């Protein structure tokens, strides 16, 4: 494996994005393909990738604040807003897909996610670091009161407030996700989603230094998870049409439309958050598979 100063260079797209580990997470628990439960599982697995990235971003933002001041965390918070936007989109999907099931379904609660716990712990430590900076800091308080978003400190706090509010929203929407008991089989949230494998998928390939390589990968891993499920649903729709099961085919295609919104939601944050200079820091480590390689 070739290496440069910051770390290894990917030999393939599959290696770059950790696709074997994502597939391991998908296949770790047997759930019938192209069903309501498999779609829910894909949604929650995509959410887990976002949670691991948010934990990473807030941990780094806290360190930036402690070492250099509040305004140095601006880019981390910009990426955090992107992952919160993706989570907001994902959180709406279970309600749009919910189907009739028994009166006693199993409830999956994102609050039981170990990756959510890590994120919330880092968020709490970030908030504590912000309070230390602002305590008896008249210059900062004046900036907050009088300056606009062209001030990095004001922009960072503004993004922080937005992210906190979005977290409240998507967490509430994922507070009680129902699936048939036959599919969950009494498993915990972490077991059903395989949160450990998703944590590994995010972190198994990293670069040294302060880069946004992990976040660049994360915004690709979310669509990879969802499109695998989308492909299964499209295949099932074709099989249903062959059997003249039109209602079933319609449900599969409607599910595709819902899941595809999550794929699209991961595109904008890269454009909004990845500066040209930040991209060129990680460019060589993306390997031959990148479209701009010459």
N, C-alpha and C positions, 0 to 999 in steps of 0.2 A: 504494500500500500504506500503510495507516494505521500510525502508530507512537505509542508512548508512551515514557516515560523510559528503560525498560530495553531496548527493542528493538521489532521489528515485531509487529503483530497479525495473526494468521493470517486469511486470507480464506475458507479452507475446511478441512475435516478433512484432505483429501488433502494440502494444502500444509502443514498443521501437522505431520503425521506423516511427511512426506517420501516419500509413496507413489510418486511418479514415479521417484525415485532407487532405492527398493527394487525397483521393477519393472525398472529398468535392470540392477540386479545379478542379478535372476532370469533375464533374457533375454540377458545378455551372453555366455553359453555355451549352445549348443544341447544340451539334454538332453531326451530323450523324456519327455513329460508323464505324470504318474501312474505312475511306475515306482519301483523301489527306489532307483535313483540320484537321481531328482528329490527323493524324500523325504529322502535323506541330505543332499543339497545344501541343502534348506530348513532342516534341523536345524543344519547347520554355519553357515549364514548367520545364523540366529537367535543362535547362540553368538557369532558375531563382533560383533553388536550389544552383547551382554553384555560382551565383552572391551574394546570401546572405552569403554563406560561405567565399567568397573572401572579402567581406566587414568586416566580423568578424575577419578574419585573419589579414588584414591590420590594423584594429583598435587595435588589440592586439599587433601587431608588433611595431606600433608606441609607444605604452605604454612601451614596453620592451626597446626600444631604449632610450626613455626619462629617464627611471629609471635605466637602467643597461648598456647601450652601444649598439652600432650597431650590434655587432656579436651575441647578445642574441636573435635576431630576425630570426636566420638562420632556425629553424625548421618551424616557421610560413611561411617563404618564400618557403620552400620545399613543404609544403602542397599547397601553392598558385600555385606553378608550376603544381602540379597535377590537380587542378581544372581548370587551364588554358588549360591543355592538353585535358581534357574532353570537355571543351567548344570549343576547336579547332575542335574536332571530330564532335560535335553536329552542329557546324556552317557549315560544308560541306554537311549536309544532305538535307536541303531544295532544293539546286540546283540539287542534285541527284534524288530527288523525283518530281521535278516540272512538272506539267502536263499542258496540253492545257486548257486555260480558256478564259474568255471574254477579250476583249481589254481594259476593264476598271476595273481591279481587285482592291481589297482593299490592301493597303500596310501596313504591320506591321513592325515597326522599333524598334529594341532593345534599341535604344537611348531614347525611350519614357518610358522605364522601370523605375519605382521608385526604384527597387532594384539595377539597374545599377547606378543610381544617388548616392545611398548610398555608393556603392563600390568605385566609382570614387572620391567621397568626402574623404573617408578614405585613398585612394591611394594618393591623393594630400597632405593630412596631414602627411602621412608617408614620402613622398618625402621631405616635409619641415623639418621634424625631421632629416632626413639623411643629408640634407644640413647644418643644425646646427652642427652636429657632425663633418662633414668634413671641415667646415670653419676654416681656419688657423690651421688645425691639421696636422702638418708635418709628424708625425709618421704614421697616417692613410694613407696619400698620398703616403708615401714611401712604405707601405705595398701593396697598389694598384698597384704601378709601378713595384715592385720587387718580390712580393710573389705570390704563386700559390693557387690553391683551397684548399690546406690543411690549409690555414689561414681562420678562421671563418669570419673575416671581409670581406676578398676578396670573399669568397664563397657567403656571403649574398648579396653583391653588384652584383655579377655575376648572381645570381638567380633573383634579382630585375630587371636587364636589360632584361633577357629572358622573364620574366612575362610581362613586359611592352610591349615588341615586340609582344608577343602572343596575348595580349589584343587588340592591333591595328589590328591584322589579323582577329580574330574571330568577332570583332565588325564590321569590314568592310563587312564580309560575311553575317552578320545578319542585315545589314543596311536597306535592302529592301526585305522583305519576302512577297511574293504575295499569297493571298488566294482569292477564289471567294467571291464577295460581299454578296452573299446570306448566306454565313456562318458567316461572320464577322458582318453583319448587323449594320455597322456604329459604332461598339464598339471601344473604345480606346484599345491600347496594353494591359494596365494593366487590363482592364475589360475582354478582351478575354482570357488572360492567367490566370487571378485571382491571381495576384502577391501577394496580401495581404494574401491569404490562404497559399501560398507557404512560405512566410516569417514566418507565424505562425508554419507551419510544421517543419521548421528548428529549431525554438527557443522554441517550446512548452515544450521540455524536455531538461534540461541543468544540468550540474554539476557545483558546486562551484570550484573555483581555476583555475589554468592554466593547462587545459587538452585539449585533441584533440577528446573528445567525440562527439562534434558537427560535426567535420569533418568526423569521422568514420561513423556517421549516414548519413551524406550527400552523401558519396560515396556508401551507400546502397539505399538511397532514389532515386538517379538518375536511377538505374536499375529498381526499383519498378515502377516508372512512365513509363518507356519505355516498360517494359515487359507486363504491362497491355494493352498497345496499340498493342504490338506484338501478344498477345493472341487473341485480337479481329480480327486482320488481318489474322491470321491463320484460325480462325473460318470462316471468310468470304471467304477465299480461298477454304475451303472445300465445302461451300455452292455453290460457283461458279462451282466447278468441278461437283457437283451433277447435275447442270443445263447444263453441257457441255459448260460453258462460260469460255473457256480456256484462253483467253486473259485477262479477269478480274482476274482469278486465278493467272496467272503469275504476274500481277501487285501487287497483295496482297503479294505474296511470295517475290518479289523483295523488297517491302517495309519492310518486315520482316528482310531481309538481311541487309538493310541499317540501320534500327533501332538497330539491334543487335550489330553493331559496337560500338554504344554508351554504351551498357551494358558492353561489354568487356573493354572499355576504363576506366571504373571506378574501375577495379580490380587492375591494376598496381600501381596507386598512394598509395593505402593502403600498399602494400608491400614495396614501395620505402620510404614512409614517417613515418610509424608507428613503432617506436622503441619498443623493447621488454618491456622496463621499462614503456614507455608511455601506452602500451597496458594493463599492469598489474594495472596501476592506475585506468583504467576505467572498468577492467574486471568484477568485482563484480556487476557493475550497468547494465550489459547487460542481467542479469536474466537467467532463466532456459533454454531459447531457444538457447543459444550459444552452438555450437557443442562441446566445450571443457569442458562443465560443468560436474562434477562428483558427 
